């Protein structure tokens, strides 16, 4: 008997159980339909057919010689098999929690230069060794320093991206060992790009810039307290005078750091040729956006958090909006846009045109900021100053 596949839904055939040859010929898997034998009673067997993809199952009895199961092997995260050269590292203040795909078990090492050297030696002994960990500020400093010195391939990923990957894999639980395992799985599935060697001059400039921002924020907070009276007011004035002097000192340190590096100094000179881009904005871009000039216009806007993203689903058409990116870079470009639209430049005309078309002021300024980052990216790419 050779039944035709049903057009839709299951279809049962009742056959005598004493004809195993017929049943065996029907117990096969097909790409378009499948057949299953189910025992109904002592004398009959029900053959169920259903349209759809074949179920992954072992169709050979295990007692047969050299029988092979067609199910994929399972290694931790579903059916994904992690390359033995990959090491996932969850970084905390005190520890490195490690998932080594070759060893297949969680480990914990102290967050130290010695532990980073041990991991580097382990990766050097393997073909296509690769490490992946989340960006955790100063806590991953040992790993970055050692891996770059030993020329180890590694990727430093956004923690939010890593968490989103874990959710996509169905992992709701979260602890250090699970995070290390999911990072290794993420490296296997997404193959993140290898991190390039850091520019130490730009890192030093970024540290100075960060401290200056902290002082400016403190000064703004103290200025809001000037409504106080008496001794408190005198203390506020003294503190504000100290903050002003300290900010001026860091401005000089930043200017000296820029002048000492010819590449950064040339970048800053080109950036400042654009209307609205002053010394603070130029230093911010040089320190916090080293990719500028080497990426596409859309990528530059996305890094700065100025790229509008679609919000559509089916018949729904939501408003496009900016999201993500580097907040400090976006703030600097927004302030540059305010200055640019007040100058006698093409940016003022574009801004006025947007306002006449009914665009809100902030939306128009964001559009100018996006135009600025596009122009600045082209300037550093072509190494040509801005021409009004």
N, C-alpha and C positions, 0 to 999 in steps of 0.2 A: 504493500500500500504506500502511495506517495502523495500525501495531501498537499493541496495548494495553500500558500500562505493566506491567511484571512485578510479581508480588506480593512477591517478595523475591529478593535477589541479582541479579547481572547476567544478562542474556539476550541472546544474539547472534543476529542475523539476517544471513544470507549472501545478498547481492544481486548481480546482474551489475553490473560497474563501468560499463557503457556506458549506464546510466540515471541520469545525474546529477540529473535533476529529482526523482526519488524520494529520492535521498540528500540533496539540498538541503532537501527538505521535512522531513526527520527531524533535521537538525542544528540543533536549537533548544534553548533553555534554559527550563525550567519550574520553578515553585516547588516542585512535588511530585516531579518526576522529570526525569532528563536523558538525552539520547541523544548518542552520539558515533560518528563514522564512523572506522573504522580500515582501512587497506589491508592485505589478506591476501596477495594475489598480483597477477599482472598482469591478471587478468580478474574478480576478485571483491573486494568490500568488506564488512567486518564492521561491522554496526551494533550498538553496545552500549548497552543501556538499564539504568538503575539507579535505584531509589527513593532519595529524599533531596533535600536542598536543592540548588538549581542551583549549578553551579560558576561563579564570577565569571570570565568570559573575554570576549575580543573576538570577537564572532560575525560581524563584517562584515570582508570583505577590505580590507586597507589601501589597495588600489589604487582602491577605489570613491570617487567624489566625495563629500566631506563625511562620510566614514566616521568614526564616533565609537567609541572603545574604552570599554567599560563598567567597566573596572578603575578603582578609586580611585587618585588620585595619591598618591605616597608622599613624605613630607617628614620625613626623619630618623627619627622614632620611629614606625615602622609607617605606617599610613594617616592618622595624626593631622595635621591642618593647624593650626599654631599661629597664633593671632591676631597680626597685625603690631605691635600695641601692647604686647605682653608682652615683658618683659626678665627673664631669669633670671640671678641673680648668685651665684656661689660665692665666699664671703668667706674670706680667709685673713689672716694677720698682715700680710703685705706687699702682697698684690694683691687686686684684684677680677677674677675671671674671668667674662666676660659672654657670654651668648648672646642676641643681639638677633634676634627672629623676623623683623623687617623686613629686616635685613642678611643673616641666614642664615649667619653665620660666627662662630667664636669670637674674642673679643677679650680683651686683658689690660690693665688699668689699675692704677696704684699705689693702695694703700689710703690715700686722702687726702681731705681736704675738697674739694679742687679737682676730683678725679675724680667725687666724689659730686654736685657742682654741675653738672658736664658731663652726667651721666646724668639729673639732674633736668630740665635744659633740653631734653634729647632727648625725655623723656617728656611734657613740657608741650606740645611741638609736635605731639603725636599725639592722635587721638581715642581715648578710653578707654585711655590709657596706664596700665600697671600693672607694678610691679616685685615680684619675689619673691626672698627669700633666706632662708638658715637662721639660726636664733638662734645666734650665736657669741660671746656675752658682750660684752666691750668692743671686739672687732674690728669689729663692725658699727655702732659708735657714730656714725661719720661719716655713714653712710647714713641712720640714723634721724633724726639732728639735721637734716640738709639736707632730707630728704623731708618731715618734719613742717613745717619752716619754709616750704617751697615748696608745701605742700598736695598732695603727690604720693601717689597711691593705692599702697599697698604691703602686702605680707603677710610676716610673719616666722614661719616654720614650724619645727616640731620637727625636728631633724636625723634622728632615727630614723624619723619618718613619711616624710621625703623619701627615705631609703634604702629603706624598705619599698616605696615607689611604684616606685623604679627596679627593684627585684627583680621586682615584679609586671609590669613592662613587659618583662621578660626581659633586662635589662642587668646582666650580671655584672661587666663591666669598670667600673673606677672611676678617674677622674682629674678634675682641676678643670674641664676643658672639658666632659666628659660630665656632670658634676654640674650645671653651669650649664644645659646643654641639658635635662636631666631636670627641673630646677626649672621651666623655662618650660613643659614639657609637663604638669607637675603643675598649674600655674596654669590651663592650658587645660582639663584634664580635670576637676579638682575645684573650680575657682572658689573658692579660699579667701577667707574674709572679710577685708575691709580692716581694717588695724590702726587702733585709735582713738588719738588724741593721748595722750601719756603725762602722768601727773601728776608733776610735778617734785618736789613735796613728798614724795610716797610713794617716789620713787626715792632721794631723799636719806635718808629714813628706812630704806629697805632697805639702803643702803650702811653706815649706822651699825650696823644689826642684824647684817649679815654680819660686820663686824669684831668685834663683841661675841662672836659665835659662835666665831670663830677663837681669841679669847683664852680662852674657856671650855674649848675643846678642848685648848689648850696647858696650861691649869691642871690638867685631868684627867690629862694625860700626865705632868706633873711630879709629881703626887701619887702615881702608881704607882711612882715612883723613890725614895720616901722610905725604902726599906730600905737605901739606901747609907749609908756611914759616912764620918767624917773631913771633909776639906775639901769633898768633893762634897756632903755633907749640908748644910753651911752655905750653899753656893751654891744648893742647891735651896730652902732656906727664904727666902733673899733674893729669888730669882726668883718664888716663890709670893707673897711680900708685894707685889712689884711688880705681878704679875698681878691680885691682889685689888684693888689701888688703881686699876689701869687699867680693870678691869671696872666698878668703881663709877663711874669717870669717864664711861664710855660709857653707863651707865644714866642718868646725869644728862643727857647729850647727847640720848639718845633721848626722855626725858621732856620736855625743852625743845622738841625738834622736833615732838612731838605737840601740845604746848600752843600752839605758834605757828600751827598750822593748825586753824581752828575745825571744819572737816568731819571731819578725822581725830580730833580730840579728842572730838567727839560720838560717833563710831563706837566709840572705845575705851571711853567711858563706858557705852554700851549693851552692849558685849561683856562688860565686867567685872561686869555685873549677874547673869551666869550663874554658878552654883556651880562652882568648879574653875578658872575662867578668871582668871588673875592678870595682872600687868602684862606679863610676858614673853610669854605666850600672846596677849594682846590686841595687843601691839606686833607680834608675828609675823604675825598675821592681817591687821592694818592695812597692814603693809609688803609682804607677799608674796602676799596674796590680795585684790587690789582688786575682784575680781568679786563678792565676797560681798555678798549682798543684791540682786543683779540677775540671778541665774541660778536655775534650778529646783533643788529639793532634790537630785535625782539627779545633776545636773551639779556641784553644790557638793561632793557626796561624791566624785565621780570626780576632780575637780581636787585634792582633798585626799588622794587615794589610799586612800579608805576605802569605795569602792563594790565589793561582791562581784560578780565576773563568773562567768558560767556556764562549765562545762567539760563539754560533752555532745557526743556524736557517735553517731548511730545508736541502738543499745540501751545504749550506755555512758552512765552518769550519774556524772561525776566530782564532786568536792567544789568548791563555789564558793570563790573566793579573791580577795583584793584584789590589785591590780596597778597599777603606774605611779603617776601623781600627783606632787605636790610633797612630797618627802621631809621637808623641814624643817617644813612645815605639819602633816604627819601626826605627826611627833614631838611637836610642841607640843600637839596635840590628845590624843595618847596620855597625856602627862603630866597634862594637864587632866582626863582621864577618871580617872586614878588618884586625884587629889585629890577629884574629884566623888563617887566611890563611898565615900570616907571621911567625907564630910560628911553632915549630916542633911538630905538632899534626896531627891527622887524617884529620882535616879540610883542611890542606894544600894539602893533596893528593886528596881529593874530588874536591877541587877547580881546581887543575891542570888537573884532568881528564875531568872536564867540559870544560875547555878552549881548551884542545886538541880535543874535539869533536865539536869545532867550536862555542861554546856558547860565547856571548859577556861578557865582564868582569863584568858589572853591573848585568846582569842576573845571572851569577855564584855567585856573592856576595849575591844576594837576596836568592838564593837557600841555601847558607851557613847560612844565617840569619834564614831562615825557619827551617833548621836542628837544629840550636842553640835553638830556642824557643821550639821545640819538646823535645829536651834533657833536657832543663831547667824545662819544665813542668813535665817530668818523675822524675827528681831529687827531686823536691818538693813533688811530689806525694808519692814516695817511701822513702823519707827522707834518701837518700844514696848519698854521695858525688861522683863526677865524677872520673872515673878511666881511665887514658890515654890508 
